C-alpha cells in the first residue's frame, strides 16, 4: 500500500506541475496577446496621425507648386529694395551675426533693333542696332536692418530710344541709396531710404527698363515726371500695413528736381533743378511727394490694386514780357502733379489690365497743363505656349492749349513677348513692339525688337 502510494506521489506531482505550468502559460499567453493588441492599436493611431501630417505637407507642396506654375511674375506688387531682384543672384557673404547677403551682384542688359518709318525729324529716329541699357546693380545688407543699393549704367542711356529726353544728363552712377528697416510692431514693414532713387508717384515710372512690359515707357513717364528717367536725390519713408502689406504708403522730399516744360516746340526748361543732380538756376526748395496704394485683392487667382499720388514743387523760371527777359526771382510758382493708377490680374494672373492718369500744372503761368494717361492689357498664350504673351497699349499725353509741337503725343502699341522662364519673366525675354506714332509733326510707325537678359 505504502509502496503504491510512494509510486503514485511522483506521478501526481508530475501531473500537478504540468497542470500548473499549463495554467501559467495560458495566463502569460493571454497577457502577451493583450499587449500585442494594445501595441497594434497604438500603431494604427500613430499611422493615422502620420497620414494626416503627410496629407497636410502634400497640400502645402501642391499649393506651392501650383502657385509657382501659375504666377507669371512673382514681383507684381511694390517690393522693398532688392527683393525685386531675388532670382539670378551671385551671392557673397553669409549669415554671420548681423551680416546677411553682404553683396548681391546683378547685371541687366539689352540689345535692340529699331526700324523707324520716318527718320527726318528726330535724331533718334534711325534704323539699326543699339544697346539701350547695360546696368550693373549691386545690393546687400551691410548691418542688421541696414541695406544699400548702387546701380551703374554703362551704355549711352536714352540716346537710342524713341523718346530722347531733352538735355538728358548722362552719368555712370544711376542709383545710390541706403535703407534703414527697423523692427516695427505697428506695421508689417517700414523703411527709410536716402540717396539717389526712383521717384514713386507713378507705378510705371518706378519700373526699371528691364522690368517694363513694353519696350518703351508710357509717354507720360517722359513728359510729366522728373528727368534722369524718374530718378532724384532725396529721402523717402515707406510703410506696409495690413496682412501681407496690402496697404502701402510712401512719403518723401526730393532735391527740387522737376519736369521739363515744353512750349512752342522748345524746351522751356529754365526752372528749378532741371536734372536730378540739382543743376538748375535755383535749388533752395524741396519737392514733396506722397503716395498710397491699396492691394484690394492679393490672392493666388486675382490681384487688384488702386493707387493715388501727389507732388508739389516750387519752381523758378524766366519769362519774356514785351521782349524783355524777366529775372528768375520774379517768377516763383507751384508745380503740382496728381497721379491715379490701377492694375488688375486674373485667370491665375495670366491676364492683366493696367491704367494710369497724371495731371501736371504750374500755377499762374502761360505754361501748358500736361495731361497724360494710358491703358494697357496683356494675356499669356498658354493655349500655344506659356512662354508667349501678347499685349497692347493706348498711350496719350495732351497739352491743354496745344502750345507745343512736341507735347501732344498719341502712341498705339501692340507687342509680343517671349519669356525664357515664365516664373521669372524679366530675367530673360525677347520683346517685339510695333508702335503707331502721332506725335506733333511726326506721324509714322516704328518696329522694335529687344532682347533683355538679367542675371
C-alpha positions as CSV (number, residue, x, y, z in Angstrom):
1,X,0.0,0.0,0.0
2,X,2.7,2.4,1.0
3,X,4.7,1.4,-2.0
4,X,1.8,2.1,-4.3
5,X,1.4,5.5,-2.5
6,X,5.0,6.3,-3.0
7,X,4.8,5.4,-6.6
8,X,1.7,7.5,-7.2
9,X,3.0,10.6,-5.4
10,X,5.6,11.4,-8.1
11,X,3.1,10.8,-10.8
12,X,0.6,13.1,-9.1
13,X,3.3,15.7,-8.6
14,X,4.2,15.5,-12.3
15,X,0.6,15.9,-13.4
16,X,0.1,18.7,-10.9
17,X,3.2,20.6,-12.1
18,X,2.2,20.1,-15.7
19,X,-1.3,21.4,-14.9
20,X,0.2,24.4,-13.1
21,X,2.6,25.1,-15.8
22,X,-0.2,24.8,-18.4
23,X,-2.3,27.3,-16.4
24,X,0.6,29.7,-16.0
25,X,1.5,29.5,-19.8
26,X,-2.1,30.2,-20.7
27,X,-2.1,33.4,-18.4
28,X,1.2,34.6,-19.9
29,X,-0.1,34.0,-23.4
30,X,-3.2,36.0,-22.6
31,X,-1.2,38.9,-21.2
32,X,1.1,38.8,-24.3
33,X,-1.8,38.8,-26.7
34,X,-3.3,41.8,-24.8
35,X,0.0,43.7,-25.0
36,X,0.2,43.0,-28.7
37,X,-3.3,44.2,-29.3
38,X,-2.5,47.4,-27.4
39,X,0.6,48.0,-29.5
40,X,-1.4,47.4,-32.7
41,X,-4.0,49.9,-31.6
42,X,-1.3,52.5,-30.8
43,X,0.4,51.8,-34.1
44,X,-2.8,52.3,-36.0
45,X,-3.3,55.6,-34.1
46,X,0.2,56.8,-35.0
47,X,-0.2,55.7,-38.6
48,X,-3.3,57.8,-38.8
49,X,-1.5,60.8,-37.4
50,X,1.4,60.3,-39.9
51,X,-1.0,60.1,-42.8
52,X,-2.7,63.3,-41.7
53,X,0.7,65.1,-41.5
54,X,1.6,63.7,-44.9
55,X,-1.6,64.9,-46.4
56,X,-1.1,68.4,-45.0
57,X,2.5,68.5,-46.2
58,X,1.3,67.4,-49.7
59,X,-1.3,70.1,-49.7
60,X,1.3,72.7,-49.0
61,X,3.6,71.4,-51.7
62,X,0.8,71.2,-54.2
63,X,-0.3,74.8,-53.4
64,X,3.3,76.0,-53.7
65,X,3.8,74.1,-57.0
66,X,0.6,75.5,-58.4
67,X,1.5,79.0,-57.4
68,X,4.9,78.7,-59.0
69,X,3.4,77.3,-62.2
70,X,0.6,79.9,-62.5
71,X,2.4,83.1,-61.3
72,X,3.8,84.8,-64.4
73,X,5.5,87.5,-62.3
74,X,6.3,87.0,-58.7
75,X,7.1,90.6,-58.2
76,X,3.6,92.1,-59.1
77,X,3.4,94.4,-56.1
78,X,5.8,97.1,-55.0
79,X,8.5,95.4,-53.0
80,X,11.3,96.9,-50.9
81,X,14.7,97.2,-52.3
82,X,16.5,94.2,-53.7
83,X,13.5,91.8,-53.3
84,X,12.6,92.6,-56.9
85,X,15.9,91.0,-58.0
86,X,15.6,87.8,-56.0
87,X,16.5,85.5,-58.8
88,X,19.8,85.3,-60.5
89,X,21.9,86.4,-57.6
90,X,25.6,85.8,-57.3
91,X,25.7,85.9,-53.5
92,X,28.8,86.7,-51.4
93,X,28.9,86.8,-47.7
94,X,26.6,84.8,-45.4
95,X,24.6,84.7,-42.3
96,X,27.3,85.7,-39.8
97,X,25.9,87.6,-36.9
98,X,24.4,90.8,-38.3
99,X,25.5,90.2,-41.9
100,X,23.1,88.6,-44.4
101,X,23.7,88.7,-48.1
102,X,26.6,91.2,-47.9
103,X,26.8,91.6,-51.6
104,X,24.4,90.7,-54.4
105,X,25.7,91.3,-58.0
106,X,23.3,91.7,-60.9
107,X,23.8,92.6,-64.5
108,X,20.9,93.7,-66.7
109,X,21.5,94.5,-70.3
110,X,19.6,94.6,-73.6
111,X,20.2,94.6,-77.3
112,X,17.7,96.5,-79.6
113,X,17.0,96.8,-83.2
114,X,14.8,99.7,-84.4
115,X,13.2,100.3,-87.8
116,X,11.5,103.7,-88.0
117,X,9.5,104.7,-91.0
118,X,10.4,108.4,-90.8
119,X,13.8,109.5,-89.7
120,X,13.8,113.1,-90.8
121,X,12.5,114.9,-87.7
122,X,14.3,113.4,-84.7
123,X,17.9,112.5,-84.4
124,X,16.9,109.3,-82.6
125,X,14.6,108.2,-85.4
126,X,17.2,106.0,-87.1
127,X,17.3,102.4,-88.1
128,X,19.8,100.0,-86.7
129,X,21.1,98.2,-83.6
130,X,21.8,99.7,-80.2
131,X,22.4,98.9,-76.5
132,X,19.6,100.7,-74.7
133,X,20.9,99.9,-71.2
134,X,23.7,97.9,-69.6
135,X,23.2,98.1,-65.8
136,X,25.4,96.8,-63.0
137,X,23.1,96.6,-60.0
138,X,24.6,96.0,-56.5
139,X,22.5,95.4,-53.4
140,X,23.2,94.0,-50.0
141,X,22.6,94.1,-46.2
142,X,25.6,95.7,-44.6
143,X,24.3,95.5,-41.0
144,X,21.2,94.4,-39.3
145,X,18.2,96.3,-40.8
146,X,20.6,98.4,-42.9
147,X,20.8,97.7,-46.7
148,X,22.2,99.5,-49.7
149,X,21.8,99.8,-53.5
150,X,24.3,101.0,-56.0
151,X,23.5,101.0,-59.8
152,X,25.8,101.9,-62.6
153,X,24.9,102.4,-66.3
154,X,27.5,101.7,-69.0
155,X,25.5,102.4,-72.2
156,X,24.6,105.7,-73.8
157,X,21.4,105.6,-71.9
158,X,18.3,107.2,-73.6
159,X,20.3,108.0,-76.8
160,X,18.6,105.4,-78.9
161,X,15.1,105.4,-77.6
162,X,12.1,106.7,-79.5
163,X,11.9,109.4,-76.9
164,X,15.2,111.1,-76.2
165,X,14.9,113.3,-73.1
166,X,15.9,116.9,-73.9
167,X,19.3,117.8,-72.4
168,X,19.5,114.4,-70.6
169,X,22.5,114.4,-68.3
170,X,24.3,111.1,-68.7
171,X,26.1,109.7,-65.7
172,X,27.5,106.3,-64.9
173,X,26.0,106.4,-61.4
174,X,22.3,105.7,-61.8
175,X,21.2,104.8,-58.3
176,X,22.8,105.1,-54.8
177,X,20.7,104.5,-51.7
178,X,20.9,103.4,-48.1
179,X,17.8,102.0,-46.4
180,X,17.1,101.5,-42.7
181,X,14.3,99.0,-42.0
182,X,13.8,98.9,-38.2
183,X,11.7,96.3,-36.4
184,X,8.2,97.7,-36.0
185,X,5.2,96.4,-34.1
186,X,2.5,98.6,-35.7
187,X,3.3,97.9,-39.3
188,X,4.2,94.9,-41.5
189,X,7.3,96.7,-42.6
190,X,8.8,100.2,-42.5
191,X,11.8,101.7,-44.2
192,X,13.7,105.0,-44.6
193,X,15.7,105.4,-47.8
194,X,18.2,108.3,-48.6
195,X,20.1,108.9,-51.7
196,X,19.5,108.9,-55.5
197,X,16.5,106.7,-56.1
198,X,13.3,106.3,-58.3
199,X,10.5,108.7,-57.6
200,X,7.4,106.8,-56.6
201,X,4.5,108.9,-57.7
202,X,3.9,106.8,-60.8
203,X,3.9,103.0,-60.7
204,X,5.0,102.9,-64.4
205,X,7.8,105.4,-63.6
206,X,9.2,103.1,-60.8
207,X,9.9,100.3,-63.2
208,X,13.5,99.8,-64.3
209,X,13.9,99.4,-68.1
210,X,14.3,95.6,-67.9
211,X,11.1,95.3,-65.9
212,X,8.7,97.0,-68.4
213,X,6.1,95.0,-70.2
214,X,6.6,97.1,-73.4
215,X,10.0,98.2,-74.8
216,X,9.3,101.9,-74.3
217,X,7.9,103.6,-71.2
218,X,4.4,105.3,-71.5
219,X,4.8,108.8,-72.8
220,X,3.6,110.4,-69.5
221,X,6.7,109.0,-67.8
222,X,8.9,111.1,-70.1
223,X,6.8,114.2,-70.2
224,X,5.4,114.6,-66.7
225,X,8.0,113.0,-64.3
226,X,11.4,114.4,-63.3
227,X,14.3,113.9,-65.6
228,X,17.1,111.3,-65.3
229,X,14.4,108.6,-66.1
230,X,12.4,109.4,-63.0
231,X,15.4,109.5,-60.6
232,X,16.1,112.1,-58.0
233,X,18.1,112.7,-54.8
234,X,16.2,112.8,-51.6
235,X,14.8,110.9,-48.6
236,X,11.8,108.6,-48.7
237,X,9.8,106.9,-45.8
238,X,7.9,103.7,-46.7
239,X,5.5,101.6,-44.7
240,X,3.4,98.5,-45.3
241,X,0.2,97.8,-43.3
242,X,-2.4,95.1,-43.1
243,X,-1.7,91.4,-43.7
244,X,0.7,90.8,-46.5
245,X,1.5,94.5,-46.8
246,X,-1.7,95.3,-48.7
247,X,-1.8,98.9,-47.7
248,X,1.4,100.8,-48.7
249,X,2.5,104.4,-48.1
250,X,5.3,106.5,-49.5
251,X,6.3,110.0,-48.4
252,X,9.4,111.8,-49.4
253,X,11.2,115.1,-50.1
254,X,13.4,115.5,-53.2
255,X,16.2,117.9,-54.2
256,X,13.7,120.1,-56.1
257,X,14.1,118.4,-59.5
258,X,11.1,118.8,-61.7
259,X,9.9,118.1,-65.2
260,X,10.8,119.9,-68.4
261,X,8.1,122.2,-69.6
262,X,7.6,122.2,-73.4
263,X,6.3,125.3,-75.1
264,X,6.2,126.0,-78.9
265,X,8.4,123.1,-79.7
266,X,11.2,124.3,-77.5
267,X,12.1,123.0,-74.0
268,X,11.1,125.8,-71.6
269,X,13.4,124.3,-69.0
270,X,14.8,127.3,-67.1
271,X,13.3,126.1,-63.9
272,X,14.5,124.8,-60.6
273,X,16.8,121.7,-60.8
274,X,16.1,120.5,-64.3
275,X,18.2,117.4,-63.6
276,X,18.4,115.0,-60.7
277,X,21.7,116.5,-59.6
278,X,20.2,119.9,-58.7
279,X,21.7,121.6,-61.7
280,X,19.0,124.3,-62.0
281,X,19.3,128.0,-61.5
282,X,17.8,127.9,-58.0
283,X,17.9,124.8,-55.8
284,X,16.7,126.3,-52.5
285,X,13.3,124.5,-52.4
286,X,12.4,120.8,-52.0
287,X,9.8,118.8,-53.9
288,X,7.4,117.0,-51.6
289,X,5.7,113.8,-52.8
290,X,3.3,111.2,-51.3
291,X,1.5,108.1,-52.5
292,X,-0.8,105.4,-51.1
293,X,-1.5,102.0,-52.7
294,X,-4.2,99.5,-51.6
295,X,-3.9,95.9,-52.9
296,X,-7.6,95.2,-52.6
297,X,-7.1,91.7,-53.9
298,X,-3.8,89.9,-53.5
299,X,-4.7,86.2,-53.9
300,X,-3.4,83.3,-55.9
301,X,-6.1,83.8,-58.6
302,X,-6.6,87.6,-58.5
303,X,-4.6,90.8,-57.9
304,X,-6.3,94.3,-57.8
305,X,-4.7,97.5,-56.7
306,X,-5.6,101.2,-56.6
307,X,-3.0,103.9,-56.1
308,X,-3.0,107.7,-55.7
309,X,-0.1,110.1,-55.7
310,X,0.6,113.8,-55.2
311,X,3.7,116.0,-55.8
312,X,4.2,119.7,-55.1
313,X,7.3,121.6,-56.0
314,X,8.2,125.3,-56.1
315,X,9.9,126.3,-59.3
316,X,11.6,129.4,-60.6
317,X,11.5,130.3,-64.3
318,X,12.3,133.0,-66.8
319,X,9.5,134.8,-68.7
320,X,9.7,137.2,-71.6
321,X,7.4,140.2,-71.3
322,X,7.4,142.6,-74.2
323,X,10.6,141.1,-75.5
324,X,12.3,141.7,-72.1
325,X,13.5,138.6,-70.2
326,X,12.4,138.9,-66.6
327,X,14.6,137.8,-63.7
328,X,14.1,134.3,-62.2
329,X,13.3,135.8,-58.8
330,X,10.1,137.4,-60.2
331,X,8.6,134.1,-61.2
332,X,8.2,131.6,-58.4
333,X,5.1,129.3,-58.6
334,X,3.9,125.9,-57.5
335,X,4.2,122.9,-59.8
336,X,1.6,120.3,-58.9
337,X,1.3,116.8,-60.1
338,X,-1.6,114.3,-59.4
339,X,-1.5,110.6,-60.3
340,X,-4.0,107.8,-60.2
341,X,-3.3,104.2,-61.2
342,X,-4.9,100.8,-61.1
343,X,-3.9,97.2,-62.0
344,X,-6.0,94.0,-62.3
345,X,-4.6,90.5,-62.9
346,X,-6.9,87.5,-63.2
347,X,-7.2,84.0,-64.8
348,X,-4.4,82.8,-62.4
349,X,-2.6,86.1,-63.2
350,X,-2.2,85.1,-66.8
351,X,-4.3,88.2,-68.0
352,X,-3.7,91.7,-66.8
353,X,-5.0,95.2,-67.3
354,X,-3.2,98.4,-66.2
355,X,-4.2,102.1,-66.4
356,X,-2.7,105.3,-65.2
357,X,-3.6,109.0,-65.3
358,X,-1.5,112.0,-64.5
359,X,-2.2,115.8,-64.4
360,X,0.5,118.4,-64.0
361,X,0.3,122.2,-64.0
362,X,2.4,125.2,-62.9
363,X,0.0,127.7,-61.3
364,X,-0.4,131.3,-62.7
365,X,1.7,130.9,-65.8
366,X,1.3,130.5,-69.5
367,X,3.0,127.1,-69.3
368,X,0.6,124.4,-70.7
369,X,-1.2,122.0,-68.5
370,X,0.0,118.4,-69.1
371,X,-2.4,115.5,-69.0
372,X,-1.2,112.0,-69.6
373,X,-2.8,108.6,-69.5
374,X,-2.5,105.1,-70.8
375,X,-4.4,101.8,-70.7
376,X,-2.6,98.5,-71.4
377,X,-3.5,94.9,-71.4
378,X,-1.7,91.6,-71.8
379,X,-2.5,87.9,-71.9
380,X,-0.3,84.8,-71.6
381,X,-0.9,82.4,-74.5
382,X,-0.9,79.2,-72.5
383,X,-3.0,77.6,-75.3
384,X,0.0,77.9,-77.5
385,X,2.9,78.2,-75.1
386,X,3.3,79.5,-71.5
387,X,6.4,81.4,-72.8
388,X,4.3,83.7,-75.0
389,X,2.4,86.9,-74.1
390,X,0.5,89.3,-76.3
391,X,-0.1,92.9,-75.2
392,X,-1.4,96.2,-76.4
393,X,-1.3,99.8,-75.1
394,X,-3.1,103.1,-75.9
395,X,-0.9,105.9,-74.7
396,X,-1.5,109.7,-74.8
397,X,-0.1,112.9,-73.5
398,X,-2.1,116.1,-74.1
399,X,-1.5,119.8,-73.6
400,X,-4.5,121.9,-72.8
401,X,-3.7,124.8,-75.0
402,X,-1.7,123.0,-77.7
403,X,1.2,125.4,-77.4
404,X,3.8,122.7,-78.0
405,X,4.5,120.9,-81.3
406,X,6.1,118.0,-79.4
407,X,3.8,117.7,-76.3
408,X,0.7,116.2,-77.9
409,X,1.5,112.6,-78.3
410,X,-0.6,109.6,-79.2
411,X,1.1,106.2,-79.4
412,X,-0.7,102.9,-80.1
413,X,1.5,99.8,-79.4
414,X,1.0,96.1,-80.0
415,X,3.5,93.6,-78.8
416,X,4.6,90.1,-78.3
417,X,6.9,88.9,-75.5
418,X,8.7,85.6,-75.2
419,X,9.8,84.7,-71.7
420,X,12.6,82.1,-71.4
421,X,11.5,81.4,-67.8
422,X,7.8,82.3,-67.3
423,X,8.1,82.2,-63.5
424,X,10.8,85.0,-63.6
425,X,9.8,86.7,-66.8
426,X,12.2,89.7,-66.5
427,X,15.4,87.6,-66.2
428,X,15.4,86.7,-70.0
429,X,13.0,87.8,-72.6
430,X,12.6,88.8,-76.2
431,X,10.2,91.7,-76.9
432,X,8.7,92.7,-80.3
433,X,6.7,96.0,-80.5
434,X,5.0,97.8,-83.3
435,X,4.3,101.5,-82.5
436,X,1.9,103.7,-84.4
437,X,3.0,107.3,-83.5
438,X,1.1,110.5,-83.9
439,X,3.4,113.0,-82.1
440,X,3.3,116.6,-83.2
441,X,4.8,116.8,-86.7
442,X,5.6,113.1,-86.5
443,X,3.1,110.7,-88.0
444,X,4.8,107.4,-88.6
445,X,5.4,103.8,-87.4
446,X,8.3,102.1,-85.6
447,X,9.2,98.4,-85.4
448,X,11.4,97.5,-82.4
449,X,12.9,94.2,-81.3
450,X,14.7,93.9,-77.9
451,X,16.4,91.1,-76.1
452,X,16.7,91.5,-72.3
453,X,18.9,89.5,-70.1
454,X,19.4,89.7,-66.3
455,X,21.5,87.6,-64.0
